[in-house]
């Protein structure tokens, strides 16, 4: 990778979080490129059984999510494999999920992609080839526990701004905590 003006010697573990359709993959890839980091789509770490459930329109429960969150945390914490750090996508909708990621990957930072439900719904309606059906958006919004002020490792990002602006703003915030 070409060195970036945003790069530094400090290792970063970053979770780009939000409901399905908020732009996690796009923003994570952009942040990773700008910060000269690798990235992983957390959806790739779901078990086949969880993917089958979601394809069938069945929301995951905590028992489905715990092992998935542990796999994401293990990747984020893997300094031998990702010495500069890693950006991962993960819905991380509940505080308990974020806390589990914090325990498994100490020092992790979160980027919360936030925006109106109507914007997210229109994005989901236009998306093709993803296993997550738009019918599960309501359950995700219902599950979402907004990051609270005491979660000082969370960068809030408004998805209504252009992706390039959002990516640059977030990269600056991650490098200048």
C-alpha positions in Angstrom: 0.0 0.0 0.0 1.1 3.5 -0.7 1.8 5.5 2.6 -1.0 7.8 3.5 -0.7 11.2 5.1 -3.2 9.8 7.6 -1.0 6.8 8.5 0.9 6.6 11.8 3.0 4.2 13.9 0.1 3.7 16.4 -1.8 0.4 15.8 -5.5 0.9 15.2 -8.3 -1.6 15.7 -11.6 -0.1 14.3 -15.1 -1.3 14.1 -17.4 0.5 11.6 -20.8 -0.1 13.1 -24.5 0.5 12.3 -27.6 -1.2 11.0 -27.6 -3.0 7.7 -27.6 -0.5 4.8 -25.9 2.3 6.7 -22.8 2.0 4.5 -20.4 0.0 6.7 -18.5 -1.8 3.9 -18.1 1.3 1.8 -16.9 3.5 4.7 -14.7 0.7 6.2 -12.9 0.2 2.9 -12.4 3.9 2.5 -11.1 4.3 6.0 -8.7 1.3 5.6 -7.4 2.7 2.3 -6.9 6.2 3.8 -5.2 4.9 6.9 -3.1 2.2 5.1 -4.8 -0.6 7.0 -6.3 -4.0 6.1 -10.1 -4.5 6.5 -12.5 -7.3 6.9 -16.2 -7.4 6.3 -17.7 -8.9 9.5 -20.4 -10.5 7.5 -17.8 -12.9 6.2 -17.3 -14.2 9.7 -20.9 -15.2 10.3 -21.5 -18.9 10.6 -23.3 -20.7 7.7 -26.3 -21.3 10.1 -26.6 -17.5 10.9 -26.4 -16.6 7.2 -29.2 -19.1 6.5 -31.3 -17.7 9.3 -30.9 -14.1 7.9 -31.6 -15.2 4.4 -34.8 -16.7 5.7 -35.7 -13.4 7.2 -35.1 -14.6 10.8 -33.4 -12.1 13.1 -30.3 -13.4 14.9 -30.4 -13.8 18.7 -27.6 -13.2 21.2 -26.6 -16.9 21.1 -26.0 -16.5 17.3 -24.1 -13.3 17.8 -21.6 -14.1 20.7 -19.4 -16.5 18.7 -19.5 -14.1 15.7 -18.4 -11.1 17.9 -15.6 -13.3 19.3 -14.3 -14.0 15.8 -14.4 -10.3 14.9 -12.6 -9.4 18.2 -9.9 -12.1 17.6 -9.2 -10.6 14.1 -9.0 -7.1 15.5 -6.6 -8.2 18.3 -4.3 -10.1 15.9 -1.3 -7.8 15.9 0.9 -10.5 14.4 -1.3 -10.8 11.3 -2.3 -7.1 11.2 0.6 -5.2 12.8 -0.6 -1.7 11.6 -4.2 -2.6 12.7 -7.4 -3.6 11.1 -10.8 -2.1 10.2 -13.8 -4.4 10.5 -17.5 -4.0 9.9 -19.9 -5.2 12.5 -23.4 -4.0 13.3 -22.5 -3.9 17.1 -26.1 -2.7 17.8 -26.1 -3.3 21.5 -23.8 -1.9 24.2 -23.2 -5.5 25.4 -21.9 -6.4 21.9 -19.6 -3.4 21.8 -18.4 -4.3 25.4 -17.7 -7.9 24.2 -15.6 -6.5 21.3 -13.8 -4.2 23.8 -12.9 -7.1 26.0 -11.7 -9.2 23.1 -9.8 -6.4 21.4 -8.6 -3.9 24.0 -8.2 -0.4 22.6 -10.7 -0.9 19.8 -12.4 2.2 18.4 -15.9 2.4 16.9 -17.3 4.4 14.1 -21.1 4.7 14.4 -22.8 5.3 11.0 -26.0 7.1 11.9 -28.8 8.4 9.8 -32.5 8.5 9.2 -34.3 5.2 8.8 -35.8 6.4 5.5 -32.3 6.9 4.0 -31.2 3.5 5.2 -34.4 1.8 3.9 -33.9 3.3 0.4 -30.3 2.1 0.4 -31.4 -1.4 1.3 -34.1 -1.4 -1.3 -31.5 -0.6 -4.0 -29.0 -3.2 -2.8 -28.7 -6.5 -4.7 -27.1 -9.8 -3.9 -26.8 -9.4 -0.1 -28.1 -12.1 2.2 -29.6 -9.5 4.6 -33.2 -8.8 3.5 -34.6 -5.3 3.9 -37.4 -6.7 6.0 -35.0 -7.1 8.9 -34.3 -3.4 9.1 -37.1 -2.8 11.6 -35.7 -5.4 14.0 -32.2 -3.9 13.7 -33.5 -0.4 14.5 -35.5 -1.8 17.4 -32.3 -3.6 18.7 -30.0 -0.6 18.2 -28.8 0.9 21.5 -27.3 4.3 20.5 -23.8 4.7 21.8 -23.9 6.8 25.0 -21.6 9.7 26.0 -19.6 7.4 28.3 -18.6 5.3 25.3 -15.7 7.7 24.5 -14.2 5.3 22.0 -17.0 6.0 19.5 -16.8 8.4 16.6 -20.3 9.4 15.4 -20.6 9.8 11.6 -23.6 11.2 9.7 -24.4 9.0 6.7 -26.2 11.8 4.9 -22.9 13.5 4.0 -20.9 12.3 0.9 -18.9 9.2 1.6 -15.6 10.8 0.7 -16.2 13.6 3.2 -17.3 11.2 5.9 -14.3 8.9 5.3 -11.8 11.8 5.6 -13.5 13.2 8.7 -13.5 9.8 10.4 -9.9 9.1 9.5 -8.8 12.4 11.1 -10.8 11.6 14.2 -9.3 8.2 14.5 -5.7 9.5 14.2 -6.3 12.5 16.5 -8.3 11.1 19.4 
